[in-house]
Amino acid sequence: MDQSGITEPITFSPLYMTRIWGGRSLAETYQRSLPDDQPYGESWEMTDREDEQSIVSDGPLAGKSLHDLWTNHREKIFGEELTGDRFPLLIKILDARDDLSIQVHPPADLAPSLGGEPKTEMWYIADCDPEAQLYIGFKHGVTRSGFKEALNDGSVAEKVHAVKPQPGDSIFIPSGRLHAIGAGFLIYEIQQNSDTTYRVFDWNRLGLDGKPRDLHIEESMKSIDFEDFEPAMDTPDGNTLASCEYFVVNQLHLPSNTTVQNPDDRFSIITVVSGELKSEKSRTFRAGDFLILPRGGAPLTATTETKILQTHLPHRGI
């Protein structure tokens, strides 16, 4: 198929993941139809992994996988000078009704020796309970030996730094940063295409199968940045919420009847935070919708005051 005429947004069927800490917010907030009554903690909106593939949900590309588009139609849909065997990002919604494990992702220089993949990510707080907390980095004065002792005596919560963000806040989570999402969050996560997480503490609870979930103490202790003390939520740099070698995420406020298009001759990922966008062919996108605006895609129009995230790749080989 000649993809030169693809100017409409490309959307995918979400992949829903059960999690011990999940809930039903994906149904309640976004009116989504979940597979059953289990707790769903993650919706993978865009993924190109061997065992988890996003499938196009609508339009002339319906039924094709993201991997197919990336492999066979890369230049026309995504842009030039993009390399790599797989689409480089993984986009999720997280519904945390209970605390996630305290965890870390391995830095790039260590990941191969630990048998994992590096994973740098950013979180955008779509919604949260008033007193909900994120656990990020350490309190001042915590040492490697002190943290290891806390793992043994169960006092980890006293060592990690907690912040109380507001909806609309964001934070960058580089590989190596100790972190956990507390109960009461709905989060948009933009990350490297990786699924390596090392759990260092899981609040002494049981998994959905009634057994304690695996911990990865040795790998975690090697991966954690023990100089990361009391980070705050990020302050935007103009419209830019996060910028690194893997992705750039901008937040845009669109007045009614204004348009958004790609920032350059490449694709971008649009996440609707609030309001409504309409495509050239009158497809409508609302809060919680994720789409790829292909290279050369027609501008999208805000039909009311609208807030979006627009994610693109930095100009370097990926």
C-alpha positions as CSV (number, residue, x, y, z in Angstrom):
1,M,0.0,0.0,0.0
2,D,1.3,3.5,-0.9
3,Q,1.2,5.5,2.4
4,S,1.9,8.8,0.8
5,G,-1.7,9.9,1.3
6,I,-1.9,9.2,5.0
7,T,-2.6,12.7,6.5
8,E,-5.2,11.6,9.1
9,P,-4.2,10.7,12.7
10,I,-3.3,7.1,13.3
11,T,-4.9,5.6,16.4
12,F,-4.3,2.2,18.1
13,S,-6.3,-0.3,20.2
14,P,-5.1,-0.1,23.8
15,L,-3.6,-3.1,25.5
16,Y,-4.9,-3.4,29.1
17,M,-2.7,-4.8,31.8
18,T,-4.0,-6.2,35.2
19,R,-2.0,-4.9,38.2
20,I,-2.3,-5.6,41.9
21,W,-2.3,-1.8,42.4
22,G,-4.8,-1.0,39.6
23,G,-8.4,0.0,39.5
24,R,-11.3,1.0,37.2
25,S,-10.5,4.6,36.4
26,L,-9.9,3.8,32.8
27,A,-13.6,2.9,32.5
28,E,-14.9,5.6,34.9
29,T,-12.8,8.5,33.6
30,Y,-12.5,7.7,29.9
31,Q,-15.6,5.5,29.5
32,R,-13.5,2.7,28.2
33,S,-14.7,-0.9,28.0
34,L,-12.3,-3.0,30.1
35,P,-12.1,-6.8,29.4
36,D,-13.4,-7.9,32.8
37,D,-13.8,-6.8,36.5
38,Q,-10.1,-7.2,37.5
39,P,-8.0,-4.3,38.6
40,Y,-6.4,-2.7,35.5
41,G,-3.4,-0.6,36.3
42,E,-1.9,0.1,32.8
43,S,-3.2,0.9,29.4
44,W,-0.4,0.5,26.8
45,E,-1.4,3.1,24.2
46,M,1.5,2.7,21.8
47,T,3.9,-0.2,22.0
48,D,6.2,-2.1,19.6
49,R,7.5,-5.1,21.6
50,E,7.8,-8.7,20.6
51,D,4.9,-9.8,22.9
52,E,2.9,-6.6,23.0
53,Q,2.0,-5.0,19.7
54,S,-0.2,-1.9,19.1
55,I,-2.7,-2.5,16.3
56,V,-4.1,0.4,14.2
57,S,-7.8,0.7,15.1
58,D,-9.2,2.8,12.3
59,G,-8.7,4.1,8.8
60,P,-6.9,2.7,5.8
61,L,-4.1,1.2,8.0
62,A,-6.6,-0.6,10.3
63,G,-5.2,-4.0,11.4
64,K,-1.6,-3.2,10.8
65,S,0.8,-3.3,13.7
66,L,3.0,-0.4,14.9
67,H,6.0,-2.6,14.1
68,D,4.8,-3.0,10.6
69,L,4.4,0.7,10.2
70,W,7.9,1.4,11.7
71,T,9.6,-1.4,9.7
72,N,7.9,-1.0,6.3
73,H,6.6,2.6,6.0
74,R,9.0,4.5,8.3
75,E,10.1,7.3,6.1
76,K,6.6,8.2,4.8
77,I,4.8,8.0,8.2
78,F,7.5,8.9,10.7
79,G,10.2,10.8,8.9
80,E,13.8,10.6,7.7
81,E,17.0,9.7,9.6
82,L,15.2,7.4,12.1
83,T,17.0,4.2,12.9
84,G,16.4,1.2,15.2
85,D,14.6,-2.1,14.8
86,R,11.5,-1.0,16.9
87,F,9.5,2.1,17.5
88,P,11.6,3.8,20.2
89,L,8.9,4.9,22.6
90,L,6.2,3.2,24.8
91,I,3.2,5.3,25.8
92,K,0.9,4.4,28.7
93,I,-1.8,5.5,31.0
94,L,-1.3,4.4,34.6
95,D,-4.2,4.0,37.1
96,A,-2.7,3.6,40.6
97,R,-5.4,2.9,43.2
98,D,-2.7,1.5,45.6
99,D,1.0,2.1,46.0
100,L,3.3,0.8,43.3
101,S,6.5,-1.0,44.4
102,I,9.5,1.1,45.1
103,Q,11.6,0.5,42.0
104,V,14.4,1.6,39.7
105,H,15.2,1.1,36.0
106,P,18.8,0.3,35.1
107,P,21.1,3.0,33.6
108,A,22.3,2.4,30.0
109,D,25.8,1.6,31.0
110,L,24.7,-1.2,33.4
111,A,21.6,-2.6,31.8
112,P,23.3,-5.1,29.5
113,S,25.4,-6.6,32.4
114,L,22.2,-6.9,34.4
115,G,20.2,-8.6,31.7
116,G,17.8,-5.7,31.2
117,E,17.0,-2.6,29.1
118,P,17.6,1.0,30.2
119,K,14.4,2.9,30.8
120,T,14.1,6.7,31.1
121,E,10.6,8.1,31.4
122,M,8.5,11.1,32.3
123,W,5.2,11.3,34.1
124,Y,2.4,13.8,33.5
125,I,-0.2,13.9,36.3
126,A,-3.6,13.7,34.5
127,D,-5.4,13.5,37.8
128,C,-4.7,12.7,41.5
129,D,-6.3,12.6,44.9
130,P,-5.6,15.7,47.0
131,E,-3.1,14.0,49.3
132,A,-1.6,11.5,46.9
133,Q,2.1,11.2,47.0
134,L,4.9,10.2,44.6
135,Y,8.1,8.7,46.1
136,I,11.1,10.1,44.2
137,G,14.8,9.8,45.3
138,F,16.0,9.9,48.9
139,K,15.7,12.2,51.9
140,H,18.8,14.2,52.5
141,G,21.4,12.2,54.4
142,V,20.3,8.7,53.4
143,T,23.3,6.5,52.4
144,R,23.6,3.2,50.5
145,S,24.2,1.3,53.8
146,G,21.4,3.1,55.5
147,F,19.0,2.2,52.7
148,K,20.1,-1.4,52.7
149,E,19.5,-1.6,56.5
150,A,16.0,-0.2,55.9
151,L,15.3,-2.9,53.4
152,N,16.0,-5.4,56.1
153,D,14.0,-3.9,58.8
154,G,11.1,-2.7,56.7
155,S,11.6,1.1,57.2
156,V,12.1,2.0,53.6
157,A,9.3,4.6,53.6
158,E,11.3,6.6,56.1
159,K,14.2,6.9,53.7
160,V,12.5,7.8,50.4
161,H,11.5,11.4,49.5
162,A,7.8,12.1,49.0
163,V,6.1,14.9,47.0
164,K,2.4,15.8,46.6
165,P,1.9,17.0,43.0
166,Q,-1.2,18.6,41.5
167,P,-2.9,17.7,38.2
168,G,-0.9,19.2,35.3
169,D,2.4,18.7,37.1
170,S,5.1,16.5,35.5
171,I,8.4,14.9,36.5
172,F,11.3,13.4,34.6
173,I,12.5,9.9,35.8
174,P,15.9,9.1,34.4
175,S,17.3,5.6,34.6
176,G,18.8,5.1,38.1
177,R,16.2,7.3,39.9
178,L,14.5,5.4,42.8
179,H,10.7,6.0,42.4
180,A,7.2,4.8,43.2
181,I,3.7,6.1,42.3
182,G,1.5,6.2,45.4
183,A,-2.2,5.5,45.6
184,G,-4.6,7.9,43.9
185,F,-3.0,8.8,40.6
186,L,-3.9,8.8,36.9
187,I,-0.7,9.4,35.0
188,Y,0.4,9.6,31.4
189,E,3.8,7.9,31.0
190,I,6.1,8.5,28.1
191,Q,9.2,6.3,28.1
192,Q,11.8,4.5,26.2
193,N,10.7,1.3,24.6
194,S,11.7,-0.9,27.6
195,D,10.0,-3.1,30.1
196,T,12.7,-3.6,32.7
197,T,11.8,-2.7,36.2
198,Y,13.7,-3.8,39.3
199,R,11.5,-3.9,42.4
200,V,13.4,-3.1,45.6
201,F,10.5,-2.9,48.1
202,D,6.9,-3.9,47.6
203,W,5.2,-2.9,50.9
204,N,5.2,-6.5,52.1
205,R,2.1,-7.4,50.1
206,L,1.0,-10.3,48.0
207,G,0.4,-10.3,44.2
208,L,-2.8,-11.2,42.4
209,D,-1.7,-14.9,42.6
210,G,-1.6,-14.7,46.4
211,K,2.2,-14.9,46.5
212,P,4.8,-12.1,47.2
213,R,6.0,-10.5,44.0
214,D,9.6,-11.0,43.1
215,L,12.1,-8.5,44.3
216,H,15.4,-7.6,42.6
217,I,17.6,-6.4,45.4
218,E,21.0,-7.0,43.9
219,E,20.1,-5.4,40.5
220,S,18.4,-2.5,42.2
221,M,21.3,-1.7,44.5
222,K,23.6,-1.6,41.5
223,S,21.2,0.6,39.5
224,I,20.1,3.2,42.1
225,D,21.6,6.7,42.1
226,F,22.3,7.2,45.8
227,E,23.2,10.9,45.2
228,D,19.6,11.7,44.1
229,F,18.2,13.7,47.1
230,E,14.8,15.3,47.4
231,P,14.0,16.1,43.7
232,A,11.0,18.4,43.1
233,M,8.3,18.2,40.4
234,D,9.7,19.7,37.2
235,T,9.3,23.4,36.2
236,P,8.4,23.7,32.5
237,D,10.9,25.4,30.2
238,G,8.3,27.5,28.3
239,N,6.1,24.8,26.7
240,T,8.7,22.0,27.2
241,L,8.0,19.6,30.1
242,A,10.8,17.1,29.3
243,S,13.7,17.0,26.9
244,C,16.3,14.3,26.7
245,E,18.1,12.2,24.1
246,Y,15.1,9.9,23.8
247,F,12.0,12.2,23.6
248,V,10.8,15.8,23.8
249,V,7.4,16.5,25.4
250,N,5.7,19.8,25.1
251,Q,2.5,21.0,26.7
252,L,0.3,23.2,24.5
253,H,-2.8,25.2,25.4
254,L,-4.9,25.7,22.3
255,P,-7.7,28.3,22.3
256,S,-10.9,27.3,20.4
257,N,-10.6,27.2,16.6
258,T,-6.8,27.1,16.6
259,T,-4.8,24.3,15.1
260,V,-1.8,22.1,15.9
261,Q,0.5,20.4,13.5
262,N,3.9,18.6,13.6
263,P,6.8,20.8,14.7
264,D,9.0,19.6,11.9
265,D,9.1,17.2,8.9
266,R,8.5,14.2,11.2
267,F,5.6,12.6,13.1
268,S,4.5,13.5,16.6
269,I,2.4,11.9,19.3
270,I,-0.6,13.9,20.5
271,T,-2.1,13.2,23.9
272,V,-5.4,15.0,24.6
273,V,-5.4,16.2,28.2
274,S,-8.6,18.2,28.1
275,G,-10.9,19.7,25.5
276,E,-11.4,18.3,22.0
277,L,-9.5,18.1,18.7
278,K,-11.1,17.4,15.3
279,S,-9.2,16.1,12.3
280,E,-9.5,17.2,8.7
281,K,-12.1,14.4,8.1
282,S,-14.0,15.3,11.3
283,R,-12.7,12.5,13.6
284,T,-13.0,13.7,17.2
285,F,-10.4,13.2,19.9
286,R,-11.0,13.9,23.6
287,A,-9.3,13.6,27.0
288,G,-7.3,10.3,27.3
289,D,-7.0,9.9,23.5
290,F,-3.5,9.2,22.0
291,L,-2.7,9.5,18.3
292,I,0.2,9.6,15.9
293,L,0.1,12.6,13.6
294,P,2.0,11.3,10.6
295,R,4.7,13.1,8.7
296,G,2.9,15.6,6.6
297,G,-0.3,15.1,8.6
298,A,-3.1,17.6,8.2
299,P,-3.4,20.1,11.2
300,L,-5.9,19.2,14.0
301,T,-8.4,21.9,15.1
302,A,-9.3,22.6,18.7
303,T,-13.1,22.8,18.8
304,T,-13.0,24.3,22.4
305,E,-10.2,25.4,24.7
306,T,-7.9,22.3,24.6
307,K,-4.8,21.2,26.4
308,I,-2.5,18.6,24.8
309,L,0.9,17.0,25.1
310,Q,2.9,16.8,21.9
311,T,5.8,14.3,21.9
312,H,8.5,14.0,19.3
313,L,11.9,12.5,18.8
314,P,15.0,14.7,19.1
315,H,17.0,15.1,15.9
316,R,19.6,12.4,16.3
317,G,19.8,8.8,15.2
318,I,17.5,6.6,17.3
